[in-house]
């Protein structure tokens, strides 16, 4: 005969809650969160590199459309990633908080009563002589918690082991809170500016910017940064950088008196909860482009992006006002060197012998097509190459439809602006988690009981070590020796 038991809604909810708040479920969810984060490192993310996502769609439109339906380009804001994150958060809270309350009650309670049969415990020892007073003195000296009864003592040590274990798990919750605050109220953006230019913290000043779920461009901290000088120091032998120093004038809020400050790689600017980091640097060649009549059609610094440690850089110069339109695909070489195997390249990151290599193209630049395009690239599929030239400093090249002059260069810096209100919580959570882990790993939990025999001719001593932690036998031996002495 079988009996079918149907659970009502309340019982079903309690069963589901117990399953969700179990430590096994929390570990499974933590593993799932790590697995779910893998696609975020395999595929470009819209919030971090929208141009790479756009290139992915161009190169593999079918695959990209399928991946986009799975939100592989927005992993960390996808519903399935958020669901795992929230379930892990709830599971940890439901699992750890009740244990923490019980632990606090246990911290105020006395050790458990002495068992009736100590001979069933570990390292049971009988001493022909000994007093409870001497045993209590030894236990207190060795920092045991003591419960003294009429003819017995119950002592325990290692209470901090469970404290460390709970601290570790509570710290994980604090880390999750910090990450959540950053995702909801944070922002991150990048802006490349040339030395001499001014950056104002508005959405239109950024090259790339991403907001938290509850953050917008209206909530940005008002400030301005003007780059006045940049100095990079390199090792003369290896060419590796040893120091980057950016001199700036800052104003917060915009329009107030400017203050001179220095920014280094590990020394950012701070405006409230917003920090401005010096992220990267490079060169912007100064060029002047004229038409056949000698009229200037373009003049200024063009940002080129480094391709190696010696700052060999590539970029694009677009001149839509010329007829026909002209585009230059260029390479800037700070310290020029050339070999048959590698061609032209830079042998040192400082601009000691600069060259500007340009490939000249004529035709439609595609600026009126309505399709966004990178300022660092030119689509030459519908254009015709009409020239190729390596320019020295102050050299002019006439390419028929006009001329280009390489007039110099100016450094540029990449500023990374970050607002992360949850960072301090994540940092504290990480510190506490490490402390809790160390407490849990290096604290030995054990109990010792001393009981007078019925005729009071001696005492019984026994103990119990949690997880068979070593050292209990030696402690009992020292205790018995102390009582005999």
Steps between C-alpha positions, in 0.01 A plus 500: 500500500643837397428835652508819297587809702411832342674810626305821536637830371660592830674164539619509140645847553679387817645200316621719212647750748694226680636373169600850385668594828704183535878527474500247215272726293718804578810316376320389182383857433851634561633251245226597254585868543863428407393298196249767396775766506712309246313630190569854622872440444457307174274747317531881482254684723298802385570689822877459461575483127203584275725530193617139543136390521425692181796334324376159619163567335672602177730197485248236616146644477320167539697383801490846657120517470465161670742597778322831546171318561680315782634839619860389470599861427325621818584214734518685830164676451319197358199354685662156537819642653298728730281206606804296608646802679178576691439135591857472632448817703176367653649155558800637690284728714251225581781257579744717695282739700315232704833331573643836608215560746543152645874559527441824690275316744767233540763767569304613805420149620714287727676186376289185493464279808762235572396162357427219745738252337829665419658168407317518168677822405841550342823459699323399818744520795469431870721684744554362848525849640403841384263779582243689299653826620837428338322381183295821485813710542672318212194528274459872564867557432459328164191710415231232527138593567407329827188369666566400861254266671517338841715203400593568139631755252392537139734708283512584132731687268503592132170686497660736245504223240126526443527878534752504215284270291198726542709812445620355170145436377368834627789667316386332178162667550675835551694447177176425315347817644801701381477353149125566492545864604760547227271342240203715604655839578845488337635617167815450297631686202811578295609820335813568296620860510807669358729701724358851502139385471228515764271221611162590654310222673196491274378198296602658166865529614548124524623264231335207679268516801277252680256560784362291782133405495399797719766743375471747212689787342306745716669366815863546395728682741571850358871560443749589227855383432744689276814312400792745512801270470588133473837341563580133447828354626643183345787267572778582253597134452169313490262781406257399773315788671614598847269794571210692348427850629199701385467862612142630502289794611174390658181680597213353702235608430568633150563873494661526843865582558732241346748304707827352371538127565717208397358168377698177490401144417431405862411850618162600351302819534206484739173692469267368770429136412640548148863423421697593188780258409788542257446194285716524185691743280612548143569759230287724282680611180445867408412526130382762254312398185456747212315476170645585157455872559688487830192554715516319833234228518617331818744600772552356845604205713370154407494229766685184395465176699815309615551149367805393704709592802712741297186696404496425129155646438232493232218740425292669231474854369170577325457811286139505372516869392732427207371414155533211458508392866841397631593252773841419646570162661801579714766357729698711746845368593656686799856369445527391139671180397453277200601145406415278205328250728284739706479808285467829689466485877589686819804386696433723803176648642631858530476727194869521414481463119131512406350409164146516365417231246185572298304305243287749303150402379243689295127437468194489726591486869148378585439772757153579358376139501352527850700198617722571802871448434819513698705820494812282499419307182405562139292263289699497177285242320344774281812716476812513281855530628691781336819519703731362767753713685727506807519853639773646716435785742389821315499317166221563247375248244305607189263223391342676200161593645670684788778468754563380854759637743628320809551786747567318828322306769336537840451237771154372584377323811209269560301594812286231655221649710346261751219544748464189714319564830514130586877466472566573866250232604656248263846586635391464864321177413816360341712595804251351747465188285876439515504562876207265549665233288823525699308480828312195379810320370738563791266474799461153659168428669511258796337427832648367825312359798635435850289303742564381852457127555217412744732430796701819421824301489588640162364657182407393148608707203380465143452718193353532155663665201284625214597353165773299673716811535848411633638619833225388740702205635794726589270752671338230713844366593612850604184547704544171685864583566401836643241342730748239627767760556 
